[in-house]
Amino acid sequence: MPSPSMEGPETLSLRLTGMSCAHCVRAVREALGSIDGLRVDDVTVGEARVAVDAPGTWETLEPKVRAALEDAGYPLAS
């Protein structure tokens, strides 16, 4: 199961698969932006940088993030 790498107390870098263009970036930004408690800092082809509102809440947000990305067609990389 892939997990994000912690780059700070609240910031995560998520590696994604299936992305190749600006449309993909926009779709990922919209999918992640719909999740309460998550702030989208940056999205590029293959990666999204996000922050959680409160430290330690990634465990509860991860299933929602994973589902939103899979629904959008860009799952987390393994």
C-alpha positions in Angstrom: 0.0 0.0 0.0 1.6 3.3 -1.0 1.9 6.0 1.5 2.8 9.7 1.2 6.2 11.0 2.2 6.0 13.5 5.0 7.9 16.7 4.1 6.8 18.6 7.2 4.4 18.3 10.0 1.3 18.7 7.8 2.5 18.6 4.2 2.4 15.5 2.1 3.7 14.6 -1.4 1.5 12.1 -3.2 2.8 10.2 -6.2 0.1 9.5 -8.8 -0.2 7.3 -11.9 -1.9 7.9 -15.2 -1.3 11.6 -15.5 0.1 13.1 -18.7 -1.4 16.6 -19.3 -2.9 19.8 -18.0 -6.4 18.1 -18.0 -5.1 15.4 -15.7 -3.7 18.1 -13.3 -7.0 19.9 -13.3 -8.9 16.7 -12.6 -6.7 15.8 -9.7 -6.8 19.3 -8.2 -10.6 19.2 -8.4 -10.8 15.7 -6.8 -8.5 16.6 -4.0 -10.1 20.0 -3.5 -13.4 18.3 -2.7 -12.1 16.7 0.5 -12.8 18.6 3.7 -9.7 18.9 5.9 -7.3 18.8 3.0 -5.6 21.7 1.3 -4.2 21.3 -2.2 -0.8 23.2 -2.4 0.3 22.1 -5.9 -0.4 19.6 -8.6 1.9 18.6 -11.4 2.0 15.6 -13.7 2.6 12.6 -11.4 2.5 14.4 -8.1 0.3 16.4 -5.8 1.4 18.3 -2.7 -1.3 18.6 -0.1 -1.6 19.7 3.5 -3.9 18.4 6.2 -5.7 20.9 8.4 -4.7 19.3 11.6 -1.5 17.1 12.3 -2.3 13.5 12.7 -5.4 13.4 10.6 -3.9 11.8 7.5 -5.0 8.4 8.7 -8.7 9.4 8.5 -8.2 11.4 5.3 -6.2 8.7 3.4 -9.2 6.5 2.4 -11.1 9.6 1.1 -8.1 10.8 -0.8 -7.5 7.3 -2.3 -11.1 7.0 -3.3 -11.3 10.5 -4.8 -8.2 9.9 -6.9 -9.3 6.4 -8.1 -12.7 7.9 -9.0 -10.9 10.6 -11.0 -8.8 7.9 -12.7 -5.4 8.8 -11.2 -4.7 6.4 -8.3 -1.8 6.7 -5.9 1.4 5.1 -7.2 2.6 2.0 -5.4 
